[in-house]
Amino acid sequence: MSLDSKTATVLKAGTLVGIAIMAAGILLSSFDISEDIMYAGVVILVCTPMAGVFVSTACLYKEGDKKWTGVAIVLIAVILLGLLITSL
């Protein structure tokens, strides 16, 4: 499987799972747990692009593409730094 197809698979799966979980939360809206279920769906949707970056980085490393692996690692570091700064 190529870099594009692996990344696309992760993005599609994350999107579908996140939407399915949110739909379940809507269907269960008469119960107290529905908000937590919908929150989990949102978290999955927000984390899906980051998972795509991790998969792309692994594929680039495996292919031996040092330049773009480095770029992807810098991107991951910037995102993690942003998360750290916003959590303070």
Secondary structure by P-SEA (a helix, b strand, c coil): ccaaaaaaaaaaaaaaaaaaaaaaaaaaccccaaaaaaaaaaaaaaaaaaaaaaaaaaaaaaacaaaaaaaaaaaaaaaaaaaaaaac
